[in-house]
Amino acid sequence: MSQDKRLKHEIERDVKRLRDAERSRRTLLAETVYLGTVGLLFVLPIVAGAYIGRWLDGMVEGYSIRWTIGLLLLGVGVGAVNVYLLVMKK
């Protein structure tokens, strides 16, 4: 009889786990929002770096893209760190 109770308990536990997994499943909308957030966290620092770099290069006399390239690369690094931290948090 004890084996029957143990088996019944294990089956009930497995059924509860399956129901919990079904309820916590992410929807397509949630996945889309998550991917959009990841994209923004990566792209926004790059665009901001390029914009600020171009503005700084415009203040220098002559032709220069030194600030643009430097801040663009910094934006790529910051964006990559942002995405890494978000993925590790989840």
Buried (B, 14 or more C-beta within 10 A) or exposed (E): EEEEEEEEEEEEEEEEEEEEEEEEEEEEEEEEEBEEEBEEBBEBBBEBBBBBBBEBBEEEEEEBEEBBBBBBEBBBEBBBEBBEEBEEEE
